Amino acid sequence: MGYEPATFKKSVEVLMDESINVEPIMTKKIQLEDIVEEGFHSLSNDLNQAKILIELSGGK
């Protein structure tokens, strides 16, 4: 959504590598199945939301 594929790929690599602490910029963590209600609606309606991390199954 608004990012080039290479930028998105690099972002995922940084998150997986855990070399940078992203906790301070993540305003919410949600499960993939909650992406519409908790993700899009939160970003649209809550001005405090900036970056929402979507937790996928099978990850670390």
PyMOL commands that set and color helices and strands:
alter all, ss='L'
color gray80, all
select helices_A, chain A and resi 5-17+23-25+32-45
alter helices_A, ss='H'
color red, helices_A
select strands_A, chain A and resi 28-31+52-55
alter strands_A, ss='S'
color yellow, strands_A
deselect
rebuild
show_as cartoon
